[in-house]
Amino acid sequence: MEDCIFCKIINKELPSEIIYENDKIIVFKDVNPKAEIHLLIVPKKHIENINVITDEDKGLLSEMLIVAKKIAIDLKINLDTQGYKLIFNVGRGAGQTINHIHLHLLSGFSNQSLSEI
C-alpha cells in the first residue's frame, strides 16, 4: 500500500527504531508509547486487520506470536513481576489507527486504562 505508514517503515522509507526483523516480520518501538516497553510486531505482508485474514495467513499470525515471545525473552521481561500484554486493535472503534495489522507488546505499565492503548 502506497500510503501505509507501516509499509513505508518496512521498506525503509521512514525511520523507525527497529528491534527485530526477519523475512516476514518487523518489530519496532511505538512512537506514542503507552507503557515503558511498547513495541509493534508487524507482518511485512500488508493485511488491513484481523477481519480480513484468510486461512493462508495462519502461519504469519503464529509467527507474530512466536516473535512476541522471543522479544519478551530477549528483553528479560520477568513474568512474575512485570509480565506483558499482547493486543490486536481491530477497527477504528477499537483504536486501530493504522490500517495494517499489528500486535502491540506492552510491559512496564503505569496506572492508565487499557482503553487508552
Buried (B, 14 or more C-beta within 10 A) or exposed (E): EEEBBBBBBBEEEEEBEEBBBEEEBBBBBBEEBBBEBBBBBBBBBBBBBBEEBEEEBEEBBEBBEEBBEBBBEEBEBEEEEBEBBBBBBBEEEEBBEBBBBBBBBBBBBEEEEEEEB
